[in-house]
Amino acid sequence: MTKFFERRRVGLLLGCAFALCATEARAAPDGGDQATPAAAATPAAAPATAPAPATITDASLGTSVIGRFFNYQAAEWGKAASPLAVDPNAPPARRADWAPAPATSPPYPFTEYSYGGTTLLGVNRANSVDSPLMVAIGDTGLGKALTAAHIQAYGWVDIGGNLSTSTVRQGNQPAAYAFAPNTVLLDQAVLYVERTPDTVQDDHVDWGFRVSGIYGSDYRYTASRGFLVDRGLFQRNKANGYDMPMIYGEVFFPKVAQGLMVRFGRYIALPDIEAQLAPNNYMYSHSITYTYDNYTNNGIQLTLAATKNLFLQLGVSMGSDTAFWNADQKLTNYAYGQTFSYTNATGGTSTTTDTLFPGPTFKRDPGSTPSITACVRYQNMSANDNLYLCADAINAGNWGYNNLQWFGGTYYHKFSDTTHIAFESYTLYQKKVVNVDAGSPGAAIFAAGGTPFSPQFYPFNGPSGAQCADPTAVSCTAHVFTMLTYLNWEPDPLNNLSLRAEYYNDEEGQRTGTKTRYYEIGFGWQHWFSPQIEVRPEVSYYRSIDAAAFNINLATGDASQAKNHQLMASGDVIIHF
């Protein structure tokens, strides 16, 4: 799937956040899942790691809501944790017999090795996100009501930019998320409203939910066919757009083995080192491995802590990145009943009919079908080693919007308290992907509107076809194999250095649009000025081995300036609220 960008001005979610701040003014103290920013000390629960000594009192923050917001941001400056005192009578933030937290945040983007589809088991207390917004409204009527219900509202704004040896529009692709060369953009403004289940306790059933909103250029990386983004992304190719990548509920049953979580709704796809949400990544840009992966699922996901070391997951979804209702919706096959001529691979003239989708209509998304996700996670008691294996959204595997048949996993190894490595590898495929090589009958069918992903339905950002080994084939199975690693070192509690290296083989070119192997190496620095403000400068070098894949204008198809290499310096700033 290709993604495009043009700049646009925005302040939507910041406006929402500060409108919430202006509700009432009083003074009082208030103060996961792989898609949750760093958790820190709040009076509701003791942190997983020792907090910094208290250096301020709640009264010193003042009585104005807006003043408290900025005073709290200032009080955290230069610190790695909240400066407010933690309630000494608060219950522990993780089960006593659980493995220790492998990392701290800051400087890493997580405290637990990444796994998806659930709020973190055994280590999550409600009201545990360090949020200046929640501190600011803590003594207002709204703030008290939210706190009493264990509901938090928080988020961040992420702005990034890059300098690149590529120059044409969208020419950095398939590198992402900084895919528009030599520009500055609003990547994402995000707001969460959530209640997280208490997974440390073991005496009662608990529940939670999350409603998320994202605005910015990154909406294309959470896109689900048929849900919110269709007109803006596929029909108009808008610079910035809005999506809601997570809308789910959860119920936690603590007495089933070591705990069972049931999640239902729309949620981030389970595997991967990286995530779409900016704070959950070591570096600003993303690997090709993650960029062309699937993004979200709609369904129900069960996560069982069989033991404190072994977690098992089983879920049913309607494929990947596709709305439930696509299963019943049909599109007109514009190639139905036609016999048309085309120039074949030898330069002669041939005729074809639509043998790939022979009926008068076809499903809006053939990938919208019941699918199974199954994962197993094992972590040893030292938390030095963690293995997470998944088969993600598996079904018949026919070509869909993002109907990837994904098999792979991640592995983390901790060398010391300051150094660890993260490794990911997967293989994926889709069947019956139309052959778009020039001179193939599939290319003629595709151009005539004979597939659900033809340009008649996707003027922009549609899924790519395949470049099949057999030039006479109408379709073929498209495969990918990839390996990705991050080596990470923490020199101090506010800094992390990451070395990223990857190999990506797009065997039929279906994911990136170019049939080639890729190598990439990047070096990034994650610096936190406080738990709320971080910057991530980096430099990356990309190489496509078998064909020129960079500096292509994907909006027009112009490859006249295509290159097989790219050097890019980029970075972003994330401001949490």
C-alpha positions in Angstrom: 0.0 0.0 0.0 1.4 3.4 -0.9 1.0 6.5 1.2 1.1 10.2 0.2 1.5 13.6 1.8 0.9 17.4 1.3 1.2 20.0 4.2 -1.8 21.5 6.1 -2.3 23.6 9.2 -3.9 22.0 12.2 -4.7 22.5 15.9 -7.7 20.3 16.4 -6.7 18.1 19.3 -4.7 20.8 21.1 -7.8 22.8 21.0 -9.8 19.9 22.5 -7.3 19.4 25.2 -7.2 23.0 26.3 -10.9 23.4 26.1 -11.0 20.6 28.6 -8.5 22.4 30.8 -10.6 25.5 30.9 -13.6 23.8 32.6 -12.9 24.8 36.2 -10.0 26.2 38.4 -9.1 24.7 41.7 -5.9 23.1 43.2 -5.4 19.6 44.3 -3.0 16.7 43.5 -3.6 14.0 41.0 -1.1 12.6 40.1 0.0 -1.0 29.4 -0.5 -1.8 26.5 2.2 -1.2 23.7 0.2 1.8 22.6 0.4 3.6 26.0 3.0 6.4 26.7 5.3 6.1 29.7 3.6 5.4 33.0 4.9 7.2 36.0 4.2 8.0 39.6 0.7 9.1 40.6 -1.0 9.0 44.0 -3.4 6.2 42.7 -0.6 3.7 42.4 3.1 3.3 43.2 5.3 3.2 40.1 6.9 0.0 38.8 10.3 1.6 39.3 11.5 3.9 42.1 10.4 7.5 41.5 12.6 10.5 41.8 12.4 12.1 45.3 9.5 14.4 45.7 10.6 18.0 45.0 7.3 19.9 44.8 4.0 19.9 46.5 0.7 20.0 44.8 -0.1 23.3 46.4 3.0 24.9 44.8 1.5 24.3 41.4 -1.1 27.0 42.0 -4.9 27.2 41.5 -5.3 28.1 37.9 -5.9 25.1 35.7 -3.8 26.4 32.8 -1.1 27.6 35.3 -1.0 24.2 36.9 -0.6 22.6 33.5 2.5 24.6 32.7 3.9 24.7 36.2 3.8 20.9 36.3 5.6 20.7 32.9 8.2 23.0 34.3 8.6 21.1 37.6 9.3 17.9 35.6 12.0 19.5 33.5 15.3 17.7 33.7 13.8 14.8 35.7 13.1 11.2 34.7 9.9 10.9 36.8 7.1 12.9 38.4 8.4 15.2 41.2 5.1 14.8 43.1 5.0 12.6 46.1 3.7 9.1 45.8 1.1 7.9 48.3 3.1 5.7 50.7 0.0 3.6 51.3 -0.7 2.9 47.6 -0.7 -0.7 46.6 2.2 -2.1 44.6 2.3 -1.4 40.9 3.2 -5.0 39.9 2.6 -8.4 41.3 5.3 -9.4 43.8 6.2 -12.7 42.1 6.3 -11.2 38.6 9.5 -10.7 36.6 11.1 -7.2 37.2 10.4 -4.5 34.6 13.2 -4.8 32.0 13.4 -1.1 31.2 12.4 2.4 32.4 10.6 5.1 30.6 12.3 7.5 30.1 14.5 6.9 28.3 13.0 3.9 26.6 9.6 4.0 25.0 8.3 1.2 27.2 8.8 -0.5 30.6 7.7 -4.0 29.4 8.7 -5.7 26.2 6.1 -5.1 23.6 3.1 -7.3 23.2 -0.3 -6.3 21.9 -4.0 -6.9 22.1 -4.2 -6.4 25.9 -3.5 -4.0 28.7 -0.3 -5.2 30.3 -1.0 -8.2 32.6 0.2 -8.2 36.2 1.8 -4.7 36.1 -1.0 -2.2 35.5 -2.9 -0.1 38.0 -5.6 2.4 37.0 -4.8 6.1 36.8 -1.1 5.4 36.3 -0.2 7.6 33.4 1.8 10.7 34.3 -0.3 13.4 32.6 0.0 17.2 33.0 -3.6 17.5 31.8 -4.9 15.3 34.6 -2.7 17.1 37.2 -4.0 20.4 35.9 -7.7 19.5 36.3 -7.3 17.3 39.4 -9.3 19.5 41.7 -12.0 20.6 39.3 -15.4 18.9 39.2 -14.5 17.2 36.0 -11.1 16.1 37.3 -12.5 14.6 40.4 -15.2 12.8 38.5 -12.7 11.3 36.1 -10.3 10.3 38.9 -13.1 8.7 40.9 -14.1 6.6 37.8 -10.4 5.8 37.1 -10.6 7.5 33.8 -7.8 9.5 32.3 -7.5 11.9 29.3 -4.1 12.5 27.9 -2.1 12.6 24.7 0.7 14.3 22.7 1.6 16.3 19.7 4.4 15.1 17.4 6.1 17.4 14.8 8.9 16.1 12.6 11.0 16.9 9.6 13.8 15.6 7.4 16.6 16.4 4.9 17.0 13.8 2.2 19.0 13.1 -1.0 15.6 12.3 -2.6 13.8 15.4 -3.9 10.6 14.4 -5.7 7.2 14.5 -4.1 6.8 11.5 -1.7 10.3 10.5 -2.9 11.5 9.2 0.5 9.2 6.2 0.2 9.3 3.4 1.0 11.0 5.0 4.0 8.5 6.2 6.5 7.1 8.0 8.4 9.2 10.9 7.0 8.2 10.1 3.4 7.9 13.6 2.0 11.5 14.8 1.3 12.9 18.0 2.8 9.9 19.1 4.7 8.4 19.6 8.2 5.0 18.1 9.0 2.5 17.5 11.7 2.9 13.8 12.2 0.2 13.3 14.8 -1.8 15.0 17.4 -3.3 12.3 19.6 -5.9 12.2 22.4 -6.7 9.2 24.5 -9.7 8.8 26.9 -9.3 5.5 28.7 -10.0 3.4 31.8 -7.4 0.6 32.2 -8.3 -2.6 34.2 -6.3 -3.2 37.4 -4.3 -6.3 36.5 -2.2 -6.4 39.6 -5.1 -7.3 41.9 -6.5 -10.8 41.9 -9.7 -10.5 43.9 -12.3 -9.0 41.4 -13.3 -8.7 37.8 -12.3 -5.3 36.4 -13.0 -3.5 33.2 -11.7 -0.8 30.9 -11.9 0.9 27.6 -10.0 3.2 25.3 -11.2 5.8 22.7 -8.4 7.3 20.7 -8.2 10.1 18.1 -5.3 10.9 15.8 -5.0 13.9 13.5 -2.1 14.5 11.1 -0.2 13.0 8.2 0.2 9.7 10.1 -3.5 8.9 9.7 -2.5 7.0 6.6 -0.6 4.5 8.7 -3.6 3.6 10.8 -6.0 3.5 7.8 -8.7 0.8 7.8 -10.7 0.3 4.5 -14.2 1.6 5.0 -13.6 3.4 8.3 -13.3 7.3 8.5 -10.4 7.7 6.1 -11.8 6.6 2.8 -12.7 9.9 1.3 -9.7 11.8 2.6 -7.0 9.2 1.9 -8.2 7.2 -1.1 -10.3 9.8 -3.0 -8.6 13.1 -2.2 -5.1 12.2 -0.9 -5.5 14.9 1.9 -2.3 16.0 3.6 -3.7 15.5 7.1 -6.6 13.3 8.2 -8.4 12.0 11.2 -8.7 8.4 12.4 -9.6 6.5 15.5 -7.2 3.5 15.6 -8.3 2.2 19.0 -11.9 2.0 20.1 -12.2 -1.0 22.4 -13.5 -2.4 25.7 -11.8 -4.8 28.0 -12.8 -7.2 30.8 -10.1 -8.7 33.1 -10.8 -12.0 34.9 -8.0 -12.4 37.5 -8.9 -15.9 38.7 -8.6 -17.6 35.4 -5.0 -19.0 35.7 -2.9 -15.9 36.4 -5.4 -13.6 34.6 -7.4 -13.5 31.5 -8.0 -10.3 29.5 -10.8 -10.1 26.9 -10.5 -7.1 24.4 -13.2 -6.3 21.8 -13.4 -3.6 19.3 -10.7 -2.0 17.1 -7.2 -2.3 18.3 -3.6 -2.2 17.1 -2.3 -5.4 15.5 -0.5 -7.6 18.0 3.1 -8.2 16.9 6.0 -5.9 16.1 8.7 -4.0 17.9 7.3 -0.7 16.6 3.9 0.9 16.7 2.1 3.7 14.9 1.8 5.9 18.0 4.9 8.1 18.2 6.0 7.7 21.8 6.1 3.9 21.4 9.2 3.8 19.2 12.9 4.1 19.7 13.3 6.3 16.6 11.3 8.9 14.7 11.3 7.1 11.3 10.0 3.5 11.0 11.5 0.5 9.5 10.3 -0.7 6.1 9.4 -3.9 8.0 6.9 -2.0 10.1 5.7 0.5 7.4 4.3 -2.2 5.1 2.9 -4.5 7.9 -0.8 -4.6 8.9 -1.9 -1.9 11.3 -5.2 -2.7 13.2 -7.7 -5.5 13.7 -11.5 -5.4 14.4 -12.6 -8.3 16.5 -12.2 -9.9 19.9 -8.8 -10.9 21.4 -8.2 -13.1 24.5 -4.9 -13.0 26.4 -4.3 -15.6 29.1 -1.4 -15.5 31.6 -1.1 -19.3 31.8 1.8 -18.7 34.2 3.7 -15.6 35.2 6.2 -16.4 32.4 3.9 -17.8 29.7 1.1 -15.8 28.0 -1.2 -17.3 25.4 -3.3 -15.3 22.9 -6.2 -16.3 20.6 -8.4 -13.9 18.7 -11.0 -13.7 15.9 -11.1 -10.6 13.7 -12.5 -9.6 10.3 -9.0 -9.6 8.7 -6.6 -6.6 8.9 -7.3 -3.0 8.4 -10.9 -3.4 7.1 -14.2 -2.5 8.6 -16.7 -5.1 9.7 -19.3 -3.9 7.1 -17.0 -4.5 4.1 -17.9 -8.2 4.4 -21.4 -7.4 2.9 -20.6 -4.5 0.6 -20.1 -5.0 -3.2 -18.6 -2.9 -6.0 -19.4 -3.0 -9.7 -16.9 -4.9 -11.8 -16.3 -2.5 -14.7 -14.5 -5.2 -16.7 -17.4 -7.7 -16.5 -18.5 -9.1 -19.8 -15.8 -7.3 -21.7 -13.1 -8.8 -24.0 -10.3 -6.3 -24.5 -7.0 -6.2 -26.4 -3.7 -5.5 -24.8 0.0 -5.5 -25.9 1.5 -8.6 -24.4 5.1 -9.1 -23.1 6.4 -10.1 -26.5 5.0 -7.0 -28.2 2.1 -8.8 -29.9 -1.6 -8.3 -29.4 -3.6 -10.5 -27.1 -7.2 -10.5 -25.7 -8.5 -11.2 -22.2 -11.5 -11.2 -20.0 -11.6 -10.8 -16.3 -10.8 -14.3 -15.1 -9.6 -13.1 -11.7 -13.0 -11.6 -10.7 -15.4 -13.0 -13.3 -18.7 -11.8 -11.8 -20.6 -8.5 -12.3 -19.6 -7.5 -8.8 -17.0 -8.2 -6.2 -16.5 -7.6 -2.5 -15.4 -4.2 -1.6 -12.6 -5.9 0.3 -12.0 -9.6 -0.2 -9.8 -9.5 3.0 -12.9 -8.7 5.1 -13.4 -12.3 6.3 -13.2 -14.2 9.7 -9.5 -14.5 10.6 -7.6 -16.1 13.4 -4.7 -14.6 15.5 -2.7 -16.9 17.8 0.4 -15.9 19.8 2.6 -17.2 22.5 4.9 -15.1 24.7 7.6 -16.4 27.1 9.7 -14.2 29.4 12.2 -15.6 31.9 12.2 -14.5 35.5 15.2 -12.2 35.1 13.4 -10.4 32.3 16.6 -10.8 30.3 15.0 -12.8 27.5 11.6 -12.4 25.9 10.2 -14.4 22.9 6.9 -13.5 21.3 5.6 -15.6 18.3 2.5 -14.9 16.3 0.3 -16.0 13.4 -1.6 -12.8 12.7 -5.1 -12.5 11.1 -4.9 -15.8 9.2 -7.6 -16.6 6.6 -7.8 -17.9 3.0 -5.2 -15.2 2.2 -6.7 -13.7 -1.0 -5.6 -10.3 -2.0 -7.2 -7.7 0.2 -6.7 -4.1 1.3 -4.1 -5.3 3.8 -5.0 -9.0 4.1 -1.5 -10.1 5.1 -0.9 -13.7 6.2 1.7 -12.9 8.8 3.9 -15.4 10.6 6.8 -14.3 12.7 7.8 -12.8 16.0 10.0 -10.7 18.2 12.9 -11.5 20.6 14.4 -9.2 23.2 17.6 -9.8 25.1 18.9 -7.6 27.9 22.7 -7.6 28.2 22.7 -5.2 31.2 20.5 -2.6 32.9 21.6 -0.1 30.2 21.8 -2.3 27.0 19.4 -4.5 25.2 18.7 -5.8 21.7 15.3 -6.2 20.0 15.0 -8.5 17.0 12.0 -9.2 14.7 11.5 -11.4 11.7 8.5 -12.4 9.7 7.3 -13.9 6.4 3.9 -12.9 4.9 2.0 -13.6 1.8 -1.2 -12.8 -0.1 -2.7 -15.1 -2.8 -4.3 -14.1 -6.1 -2.7 -10.7 -6.3 -3.2 -9.3 -9.8 -0.1 -9.2 -12.0 0.6 -5.6 -12.9 3.7 -6.2 -15.0 3.5 -4.4 -18.3 2.3 -6.7 -21.0 0.4 -9.1 -18.6 -3.3 -9.8 -18.9 -3.6 -8.9 -15.2 -2.4 -5.3 -15.9 -5.1 -5.0 -18.5 -7.8 -6.3 -16.1 -6.5 -3.9 -13.4 -6.6 -0.9 -15.6 -10.1 -1.7 -16.9 -11.6 -1.6 -13.3 -11.7 -5.4 -13.0 -10.4 -5.6 -9.4 -11.6 -4.0 -6.1 -8.3 -2.1 -5.9 -8.2 -0.7 -9.5 -7.7 3.1 -9.9 -11.4 3.6 -10.5 -11.9 2.8 -6.8 -8.6 4.0 -5.5 -7.4 7.2 -7.2 -4.8 7.4 -4.5 -3.1 5.1 -2.0 -4.5 1.8 -3.2 -2.8 -1.6 -2.6 -0.2 -2.5 -5.1 -0.4 -5.4 -7.5 2.3 -8.0 -7.9 5.2 -8.2 -10.4 4.9 -11.9 -11.1 7.7 -14.1 -12.3 5.5 -15.4 -15.1 4.7 -12.5 -17.4 1.7 -14.3 -18.8 0.1 -14.9 -15.4 -3.1 -13.1 -14.4 -2.2 -13.3 -10.8 0.3 -14.9 -8.4 1.1 -15.2 -4.7 3.1 -12.3 -3.3 5.7 -12.9 -0.6 7.8 -10.9 1.8 10.6 -11.9 4.1 12.2 -9.5 6.5 14.7 -9.2 9.4 14.9 -6.2 11.7 17.0 -5.4 14.8 17.5 -2.5 17.2 20.6 -2.3 19.4 19.9 0.1 22.3 22.1 1.7 24.9 21.1 4.0 27.8 23.9 6.2 28.9 21.8 7.9 31.5 18.1 8.1 32.6 17.2 10.7 30.0 19.0 9.4 26.9 18.8 6.3 24.7 20.9 5.6 21.6 19.6 3.1 19.0 21.2 1.4 16.0 18.6 0.0 13.6 19.5 -2.5 10.8 17.1 -4.3 8.5 16.8 -6.5 5.5 13.5 -6.5 3.6 12.8 -8.7 0.5 9.7 -7.6 -1.4 9.7 -10.6 -3.6 6.9 -9.6 -6.0 6.9 -5.8 -5.2 3.4 -6.0 -3.8 4.1 -4.1 -0.5 6.5 -1.3 -1.6 5.6 -1.1 -5.3 9.1 -2.2 -6.4 10.3 -5.8 -6.7 13.6 -5.6 -4.9 15.6 -6.4 -1.8 16.3 -3.6 0.6 19.0 -2.9 3.2 18.8 -0.1 5.7 20.9 1.1 8.6 20.0 4.0 10.9 21.3 5.6 14.1 19.0 7.5 16.4 19.2 9.4 19.7 16.1 9.6 22.0 16.6 12.5 24.4 14.1 13.4 27.1 14.1 16.9 28.5 11.4 15.6 31.0 8.9 12.7 31.1 6.7 15.0 28.9 9.0 16.3 26.2 11.4 14.3 24.0 13.3 14.8 20.8 14.6 12.0 18.4 17.2 13.1 15.8 18.5 10.4 13.5 20.3 9.6 10.3 19.5 6.6 8.0 20.9 5.1 4.8 18.7 3.0 2.5 19.7 0.8 -0.4 17.5 -1.1 -2.9 19.5 -3.9 -4.5 17.6 -5.2 -7.5 15.8 -2.0 -8.8 15.7 1.7 -8.2 13.0 2.2 -5.5 13.6 5.8 -4.1 12.9 9.2 -5.5 9.8 8.0 -7.4 6.8 10.3 -7.6 4.2 7.7 -6.7 1.4 10.2 -7.3 2.1 10.3 -11.0 4.2 7.1 -11.5 7.2 9.2 -12.7 10.3 7.1 -12.1 12.6 9.1 -14.3 14.7 10.3 -11.3 14.6 7.0 -9.4 17.6 6.0 -7.3 18.6 2.8 -5.6 20.0 4.6 -2.6 18.9 7.3 -0.1 20.5 9.2 2.8 18.1 10.9 5.2 18.6 13.0 8.3 15.4 13.4 10.3 13.9 14.0 13.7 10.9 15.0 15.7 9.7 16.5 19.0 7.0 14.9 21.0 5.2 17.1 23.6 2.9 15.1 26.0 0.0 16.5 27.8 
